[in-house]
Amino acid sequence: MAIGPETQNPYSVLIVDDCMVERQLVGGLLSRDPACELRFAVDGGDAFAQLSDQPPDIVLTDLMMPKVNGLELVRMVRERHQLIPVILMTAQGSEENAVEALQAGAASYIPKRRLSRDLHETVQRVLRAAHEERGVSRLMERMYRSEQEFVIENDVQLISSLVNYLQQSIRSLKFGHEADRIRVGVALEEAMVNAFYHGNLEVSSTLRETDFHGYYQLARQRCHESPFCDRRIHVRVSLSGNEARYVIRDEGPGFDRSHVPNPIDPGNLDRPCGRGLLLIQTFMDEVRFNDAGNEITLIKRLMNENLRVSA
């Protein structure tokens, strides 16, 4: 079983930043992956012009830029190029704009101070969520309602496969448009990864912040130790013409939500804890937790309502 960052098929990334040093830094980090093809833009306007000529697989953009900034670029991409996910690179002082950009359609974000550690993994995760399978059958297109339940082992490859399958199901129901389906995929993967690492394996996100390699080493170790290796992730799915509902439960001891900083507070955007929760709450229409803290319900509606989070 593979744990941690994974390789992908060849893909292209458009890096958008008005600072040449920053562009070179991000490009240098991504160039370590031989499958990655790099392109560059100096601001949102330059990036948008390139999208029509040769669309990349993913856009990685700074927020604070002259002329067309990152928030404006997100809105433009969502309007004209819904198949292309956008990842934000956030710096201190841009937190409020970052939250607004996530709400406007961005697929994820990375604090600039953690680019060297998190860039590759975040890009790969969003690429997996954005991957489309072709040739949807006529039968699947006419599916009116579906009820399914999955029980999977502690295996990140199974999580990725299940997320891709669930995205396909949403597309088959003609639910939302492509940008929303990608964001739902990101939210589902964040929730299942949390159930895997933090729930079943009880590996703290604090360890990942202080010891990146130690975090994954402990996870690999616990995948072969009781009681961790015996636990499962339970996923219940209900799809209809106007709503997708996902209930994800791990078999760990749960957590106390009162100890988690409010993830939608811009002041907490750069904190290591709660990043996945921020993405989940931003991308879904309703999010609920059970009292034990080991089950989360994610709801996405055909007609988006204001985000509601219930304890």
C-alpha positions in Angstrom: 0.0 0.0 0.0 1.3 3.4 -0.9 1.1 6.2 1.7 2.0 9.8 0.9 2.5 11.7 -2.3 2.0 9.6 -5.5 3.1 10.0 -9.1 0.7 10.7 -12.0 0.6 10.5 -15.8 2.0 13.4 -17.7 0.2 16.7 -16.8 0.7 20.4 -17.4 0.7 23.2 -14.8 0.3 26.9 -15.5 2.1 28.9 -12.7 0.7 32.4 -12.3 2.7 35.0 -10.3 3.9 38.5 -10.9 7.2 37.8 -9.1 9.8 36.1 -11.2 11.6 34.7 -8.2 8.3 33.1 -6.9 7.6 31.6 -10.4 11.1 30.1 -10.5 10.7 28.7 -7.0 7.4 27.0 -7.7 8.6 25.8 -11.1 11.8 24.4 -9.5 9.7 22.4 -7.0 7.4 21.0 -9.6 10.2 20.2 -12.1 11.3 17.5 -9.8 8.5 15.4 -11.2 9.4 14.4 -14.7 5.7 14.0 -15.6 5.1 17.7 -15.0 5.1 20.2 -17.9 5.5 23.8 -16.8 4.1 27.0 -18.2 4.2 30.5 -16.7 2.1 33.7 -16.6 2.8 37.0 -15.0 -0.7 37.8 -13.9 -4.3 36.7 -14.2 -4.9 38.4 -17.6 -1.8 36.7 -19.1 -2.9 33.4 -17.6 -6.5 33.7 -19.0 -5.2 34.4 -22.5 -3.1 31.3 -22.4 -6.0 29.1 -21.3 -7.8 29.4 -24.7 -4.7 28.6 -26.7 -3.4 25.6 -24.8 -5.4 24.7 -21.7 -3.3 23.2 -18.9 -4.4 20.4 -16.6 -4.2 22.7 -13.6 -3.6 26.4 -12.7 -1.5 27.3 -9.7 -1.9 31.0 -8.9 -0.8 33.7 -6.5 -3.6 35.9 -5.1 -2.1 39.4 -4.8 -1.1 40.5 -8.3 -1.5 43.8 -10.3 -4.0 44.1 -13.1 -5.9 40.8 -12.8 -5.4 39.2 -9.4 -5.9 35.6 -8.3 -9.5 36.0 -7.2 -10.5 37.6 -10.5 -8.7 34.7 -12.3 -10.6 32.1 -10.3 -13.9 33.7 -11.3 -12.9 33.9 -15.0 -11.8 30.3 -15.1 -15.0 29.2 -13.4 -17.0 31.1 -16.0 -15.2 30.1 -19.2 -13.0 27.0 -18.4 -14.9 24.9 -15.8 -12.8 21.8 -16.4 -9.6 23.4 -15.2 -9.1 23.4 -11.4 -7.3 26.3 -9.8 -5.0 26.1 -6.7 -4.2 29.2 -4.7 -0.8 30.1 -3.3 -1.5 32.1 -0.2 0.8 34.5 1.7 0.3 36.2 5.0 -2.1 39.0 4.6 -4.1 37.4 1.8 -6.3 35.2 4.0 -9.6 37.0 3.4 -9.1 37.0 -0.4 -8.2 33.3 -0.2 -11.4 32.3 1.5 -13.4 34.4 -1.0 -11.5 32.7 -3.9 -12.3 29.2 -2.5 -16.0 30.2 -2.3 -15.8 31.5 -5.9 -14.5 28.2 -7.3 -10.9 27.5 -6.5 -10.2 23.8 -5.9 -7.6 24.1 -3.0 -4.9 26.3 -1.5 -1.3 26.0 -0.3 0.3 28.5 2.1 3.5 29.8 0.4 5.6 29.1 3.5 4.8 25.4 3.1 5.2 25.1 -0.7 8.3 22.9 -0.4 6.5 20.4 1.7 2.9 20.4 0.4 3.0 21.6 -3.2 3.4 18.2 -4.9 0.9 16.4 -2.8 -1.7 19.1 -3.2 -1.3 19.2 -6.9 -1.6 15.4 -7.2 -4.7 15.4 -5.0 -6.5 18.0 -7.1 -5.4 16.3 -10.3 -6.9 13.0 -9.0 -10.2 14.8 -8.2 -10.2 16.5 -11.6 -9.6 13.4 -13.6 -12.5 12.5 -15.9 -13.4 9.1 -17.2 -14.9 9.1 -20.7 -17.7 7.1 -22.3 -20.5 7.4 -19.7 -23.2 4.8 -20.6 -26.7 5.8 -21.5 -28.0 3.8 -18.6 -26.0 5.7 -16.0 -27.1 9.0 -17.6 -30.7 8.0 -16.8 -30.2 6.9 -13.2 -32.7 8.7 -11.1 -31.8 7.7 -7.6 -29.0 5.6 -6.0 -28.3 4.3 -2.5 -24.9 2.7 -1.9 -22.7 1.8 1.0 -18.9 1.0 1.0 -16.7 -0.4 3.7 -13.0 0.0 2.8 -9.7 -0.9 4.4 -7.1 1.7 5.4 -5.8 2.1 1.8 -5.3 5.5 0.2 -5.5 3.9 -3.3 -9.0 2.6 -2.5 -9.9 6.1 -1.2 -8.8 7.6 -4.6 -10.7 5.0 -6.5 -13.9 5.6 -4.5 -13.7 9.3 -4.9 -13.3 9.0 -8.7 -16.3 6.6 -8.8 -18.4 8.9 -6.8 -17.6 11.9 -9.0 -18.6 9.8 -12.0 -21.9 9.1 -10.3 -22.6 12.8 -9.9 -21.8 13.5 -13.5 -24.1 10.7 -14.6 -27.0 12.4 -12.8 -26.2 15.7 -14.5 -25.6 17.1 -11.1 -24.2 20.6 -11.1 -21.4 21.6 -13.5 -17.9 20.3 -13.8 -16.2 22.8 -11.5 -18.6 21.8 -8.7 -18.0 18.1 -9.3 -14.2 18.6 -9.0 -14.7 20.5 -5.7 -17.0 17.8 -4.4 -14.3 15.3 -5.2 -11.7 17.3 -3.3 -14.1 17.6 -0.3 -14.8 13.8 -0.3 -11.1 12.9 -0.5 -10.3 15.4 2.3 -13.0 13.8 4.5 -11.9 10.2 3.7 -8.2 11.0 4.2 -9.0 12.5 7.6 -11.0 9.4 8.5 -7.9 7.3 7.4 -5.0 9.2 9.1 -6.6 11.0 12.0 -9.6 8.7 12.7 -8.6 5.1 12.2 -4.8 5.4 12.5 -5.0 8.2 15.1 -2.0 10.1 13.6 -2.1 13.8 14.6 -1.9 16.6 12.1 0.4 18.3 14.5 3.0 15.6 13.8 2.8 16.3 10.1 3.6 19.9 10.7 6.7 19.2 12.8 7.9 15.9 11.2 6.6 15.4 7.7 8.3 12.1 7.1 7.7 10.9 10.6 3.9 11.4 10.0 3.8 9.0 7.1 6.2 6.6 8.8 3.9 6.3 11.8 0.9 5.8 9.5 2.7 3.0 7.6 3.6 1.4 10.9 0.0 1.6 12.3 -1.4 0.0 9.1 0.1 -3.2 10.4 -0.6 -2.8 14.1 -3.8 -3.6 16.1 -6.2 -2.0 16.7 -5.5 0.4 13.9 -5.1 -2.1 11.1 -8.5 -3.7 11.9 -10.5 -0.5 11.5 -12.5 0.4 8.4 -13.9 3.5 6.7 -17.7 3.4 6.2 -19.2 5.5 3.3 -22.9 5.8 2.7 -24.0 7.5 -0.5 -27.5 8.8 -1.4 -27.9 10.4 -4.9 -31.1 11.9 -6.3 -32.1 14.5 -8.8 -31.5 17.4 -6.5 -29.1 16.3 -3.8 -26.0 14.2 -3.2 -25.5 13.1 0.4 -22.4 11.4 1.8 -21.9 10.0 5.3 -18.3 9.0 6.1 -17.5 7.3 9.4 -14.3 5.9 10.8 -13.8 3.4 13.6 -11.5 5.6 15.7 -12.2 7.3 19.0 -13.4 10.5 17.4 -12.4 14.0 18.2 -13.7 17.1 20.1 -14.6 19.8 17.6 -14.4 22.5 20.3 -10.6 22.1 20.1 -10.4 22.7 16.4 -10.0 26.4 15.3 -12.8 27.8 13.2 -11.5 26.9 9.7 -13.6 29.5 7.8 -12.0 32.3 9.9 -9.4 33.9 7.6 -7.1 34.3 10.5 -6.8 30.5 10.8 -6.2 29.9 7.0 -2.4 29.3 7.5 -2.7 27.0 10.5 -1.8 23.3 10.0 -5.0 22.0 11.6 -8.3 22.4 9.9 -7.2 22.8 6.3 -9.3 19.8 5.1 -12.3 21.0 7.1 -12.1 24.5 5.5 -12.2 22.9 2.0 -15.0 20.6 3.0 -17.1 23.4 4.5 -16.4 25.7 1.6 -17.2 23.2 -1.2 -20.3 21.5 0.3 -23.7 23.1 1.0 -24.2 21.5 4.4 -21.8 19.7 6.8 -22.7 17.8 10.0 -20.8 15.9 12.6 -22.1 13.2 15.0 -21.6 13.7 18.7 -18.7 11.3 18.9 -16.7 13.2 16.2 -16.0 10.1 14.1 -18.8 10.6 11.4 -19.3 13.5 9.0 -22.2 14.1 6.7 -21.6 16.1 3.5 -24.5 17.4 1.4 -24.4 19.0 -2.0 -27.6 20.4 -3.6 -28.4 21.0 -7.3 -29.4 24.6 -6.4 -26.7 25.8 -4.0 -27.9 27.4 -0.8 -25.8 29.4 1.6 -23.3 27.2 3.4 -24.7 25.8 6.7 -22.6 23.9 9.2 -24.3 22.0 12.0 -22.7 20.5 15.0 
